[in-house]
Amino acid sequence: MKYMIYQPSLTGNEKKYVNECLDSTWISSKGRFVEEFPKRFAEYIGVRNATGVCNGTVAIQLALAALGLGPGDEVIVPTFTYIASANPILQTGAKVVFCDSLADTWQMDPKDIEERITPNTKAIMAVHIYGHPCDMDAIMTIAKKHKLLVVEDCAEAIGSKYKGKMCGSFGDVACFSFFGNKTITCGEGGIVATNSDSLFDLLVHIKCQGLAKDREYWHDIIGFNYRMTNIQAAIGLAQLEQIDKFVAAKQDVAKWYQKYLVDLPVKFHEQVGDVRHTFWMNSILASSNDERNRLREHLKAAGVETRPTFFPVHTMPPYFGKYKSFPVAESIALRGMNLPSYPMLKEDDVKYICGTIREFYSA
């Protein structure tokens, strides 16, 4: 494949820092990077506390556990998201309540959120899909009105901003992923961030097997082993040092797509409102599912990898049959596709990809 959907840039201090781990023999859950990376990340997004974990999914599991969510509780989450946003809710014993999306931003619809609140609703999970922020003013207003917790799933929105403020700094707790295709990567890894000192202490307590703070090998609660390794953190710190460069490059890629897709019968997932969309994925909508699939095959033959947008979670076997239709989410999923979105793309690369799309519509 000439153009992959995503590939990480590893041209900073990644090798240097990993070699430092190897030379020091600190390769597991202790070492300087385990402390430094989360601290620097918290400073970057503007919160007081952050702790590293082994991946983004367990970041959500840890956050929900620390918030005390469980059987009898309901958590509202968009159905148009990756399934890892929803599964941890079920794994706590709580109930997933899906909501629909907005047609312009593709983010969860605040009006639909409010209509799905019941006496059992305990939290809203705001998922910033593909790097575009949710309407956090509306979500926080709803949460305050109904006394709900807010969990931000920022796996796809590292560096994204809503009205000048970083995604991950609004809710009670925020979760990030550093999988290999994310804006910054550790290979695998995640962070849970919060402004609450007490919640932070509990997050650390739970993720470290429930180990007591002041007594060696004494475990006073049932916890998990969700710790980040020093090697993961070393790579993460090297990536964080380059975050501004990565975000700027991805925004350039998005500008080129918009430039060369003009006048074509596809709709680009644009930035809407007073936000910074970091374009984790550059995405388009075709006019129909059949057209989307044929366009993907045409691009594949030209060496361009694509992928469909997320299937709404309520349409998948673990959830199917329990929920009604969500028309906006289903329409995006049937017609949407992601284009190559990595920061090393040049304008000529994007021009070629868009030229191939133009060939499809000219045939």
GIWO-V780221 format. One record per helix or strand of 3 or more residues. SS is the DSSP state (~ for helix, > for strand). FROM is the first residue (numbers start at 1). TO is the last residue. If there is no record, write none. Layout:
{{SS;FROM;TO} {SS;FROM;TO}}
//
This chain:
{{~;14;24} {~;32;45} {>;49;53} {~;56;66} {>;74;78} {~;84;92} {>;95;99} {~;110;115} {>;121;127} {~;129;131} {~;136;146} {>;149;153} {>;173;177} {>;190;194} {~;197;207} {~;230;240} {~;243;260} {>;282;285} {~;289;301} {~;313;315} {~;327;335} {>;336;339} {~;347;362}}
//
